[in-house]
Amino acid sequence: MAFVSDSRHRARYAVSPAADKQIADIKILLEAIRILPICTPMKRRMLVHAIWEVAFATGNTQRAFMGRYRSEAVVNQPGMKIQRDHIYKKEALVQELLGPSPNLDEILDHAHCCVVTEEEHKRLGHVDDAIDGWERYRAAGITVYDMVDETSIV
């Protein structure tokens, strides 16, 4: 099922009352997975899933892409096909998690998604792999709003 932008994407972002507890639970989960004596490929898959849980906890649920960060096109152009995009690449976050002493709070902050159009998602995929985070959006020419206060991030 394709998701499309609509007038709801113009609304400000409000943190779910359950989000703080969910993020705290995800932090516990990440730490537990990190220390499990299991093979690295399986550990990576489990860590990727835990990172996705941050998106669900912060408004990017299966039914509504109402996360905190949204592209200008998503906010202003109803009817566009939309997708979630990890602001920071999951692979880089997992690599940090597998390191000796990762900063879990920073990793959780970097695990958020941005709601973008399908076309913007393709453009982001063509950005040099060495570029990550908001710099990747700048390189792709995508304006993003923090919908807490509707300020431009990029």
C-alpha positions as CSV (number, residue, x, y, z in Angstrom):
1,M,0.0,0.0,0.0
2,A,1.4,3.3,-1.0
3,F,1.4,6.2,1.4
4,V,0.7,9.7,0.1
5,S,1.2,13.2,1.5
6,D,-1.9,15.0,2.6
7,S,-3.0,18.1,4.6
8,R,-2.1,16.3,7.9
9,H,1.6,16.6,7.0
10,R,1.3,20.4,7.5
11,A,0.4,19.9,11.2
12,R,3.1,20.3,13.8
13,Y,4.7,17.3,15.4
14,A,3.6,16.4,18.9
15,V,5.5,13.8,20.8
16,S,3.4,10.8,21.8
17,P,3.0,10.4,25.5
18,A,4.4,6.9,25.2
19,A,7.5,7.9,23.1
20,D,9.8,8.5,26.0
21,K,9.1,5.1,27.5
22,Q,9.4,3.4,24.1
23,I,12.8,5.1,23.5
24,A,14.0,4.0,27.0
25,D,12.9,0.5,26.2
26,I,14.7,0.6,22.8
27,K,17.9,1.8,24.6
28,I,17.7,-1.3,26.9
29,L,17.1,-3.5,23.9
30,L,20.1,-2.1,22.0
31,E,22.4,-2.7,25.0
32,A,21.1,-6.2,25.4
33,I,21.5,-7.1,21.8
34,R,25.0,-5.6,21.8
35,I,26.2,-8.0,24.5
36,L,24.5,-11.2,23.3
37,P,26.9,-14.0,22.4
38,I,25.4,-14.6,19.0
39,C,26.9,-14.4,15.5
40,T,27.6,-11.0,14.1
41,P,25.2,-11.3,11.1
42,M,22.3,-12.1,13.3
43,K,23.3,-9.4,15.8
44,R,23.4,-6.8,13.0
45,R,19.8,-7.8,11.8
46,M,18.5,-7.5,15.4
47,L,20.2,-4.1,15.8
48,V,18.7,-2.8,12.5
49,H,15.3,-3.9,13.7
50,A,15.8,-2.0,17.0
51,I,16.8,1.1,15.1
52,W,13.6,0.9,13.1
53,E,11.7,0.8,16.4
54,V,12.9,4.4,17.0
55,A,11.0,5.5,13.8
56,F,7.8,3.8,15.0
57,A,8.1,5.4,18.5
58,T,8.6,8.9,17.1
59,G,5.6,9.0,14.7
60,N,6.5,7.0,11.7
61,T,4.1,4.2,12.4
62,Q,2.9,1.6,9.9
63,R,-0.2,3.6,9.2
64,A,0.9,7.2,9.4
65,F,4.2,8.9,8.3
66,M,3.9,11.8,10.8
67,G,7.5,11.9,12.1
68,R,9.1,15.0,13.4
69,Y,11.1,15.7,10.2
70,R,9.4,16.1,6.9
71,S,10.6,17.5,3.5
72,E,9.2,20.7,2.1
73,A,7.5,18.7,-0.7
74,V,5.7,16.4,1.8
75,V,4.5,19.4,3.8
76,N,3.4,21.5,0.8
77,Q,2.3,19.1,-1.9
78,P,-0.6,16.8,-1.1
79,G,-0.9,13.6,-3.1
80,M,2.8,12.8,-3.4
81,K,3.9,9.2,-2.8
82,I,6.0,9.3,0.4
83,Q,8.6,7.1,2.2
84,R,10.6,7.1,5.4
85,D,14.3,7.8,5.1
86,H,16.9,7.3,7.8
87,I,18.6,10.6,8.3
88,Y,21.8,8.7,9.4
89,K,22.5,5.5,7.6
90,K,21.4,2.4,9.5
91,E,24.6,0.6,8.6
92,A,26.8,3.3,10.2
93,L,24.6,3.3,13.4
94,V,24.9,-0.5,13.6
95,Q,28.7,-0.3,13.2
96,E,28.8,2.2,16.1
97,L,26.7,-0.1,18.2
98,L,29.1,-3.0,17.6
99,G,32.0,-0.9,18.8
100,P,33.5,-1.1,22.2
101,S,31.6,1.8,24.0
102,P,28.9,3.3,21.8
103,N,27.1,6.4,23.0
104,L,23.5,5.0,23.0
105,D,21.8,8.4,23.5
106,E,23.6,9.9,20.4
107,I,22.8,6.8,18.4
108,L,19.1,7.0,19.3
109,D,19.1,10.7,18.3
110,H,20.6,9.7,15.0
111,A,18.1,6.9,14.5
112,H,15.2,9.2,13.5
113,C,13.6,9.2,10.0
114,C,12.6,11.9,7.7
115,V,9.4,11.7,5.6
116,V,10.3,12.4,2.0
117,T,8.7,11.9,-1.4
118,E,9.4,8.9,-3.4
119,E,11.4,11.0,-5.9
120,E,13.4,12.6,-3.0
121,H,14.2,9.1,-1.7
122,K,15.7,8.2,-5.0
123,R,17.8,11.4,-5.1
124,L,19.1,10.6,-1.6
125,G,20.1,7.2,-2.8
126,H,22.3,8.8,-5.5
127,V,24.3,11.0,-3.0
128,D,27.9,10.0,-2.4
129,D,28.1,7.2,0.2
130,A,30.6,9.1,2.2
131,I,28.0,11.8,3.0
132,D,25.6,11.1,5.8
133,G,23.1,12.9,8.1
134,W,21.6,16.3,7.1
135,E,24.6,16.9,4.7
136,R,23.1,14.1,2.5
137,Y,19.9,16.1,2.3
138,R,21.8,19.2,1.4
139,A,23.7,17.4,-1.3
140,A,20.4,16.1,-2.7
141,G,18.9,19.6,-2.6
142,I,16.0,18.7,-0.2
143,T,14.6,21.2,2.2
144,V,13.6,19.6,5.5
145,Y,11.4,21.0,8.3
146,D,11.5,20.2,12.0
147,M,7.8,20.1,12.5
148,V,8.0,20.7,16.2
149,D,8.4,24.4,15.4
150,E,8.3,24.3,11.6
151,T,11.9,25.6,11.3
152,S,14.1,24.6,8.3
153,I,16.8,22.1,9.1
154,V,18.3,22.0,5.6
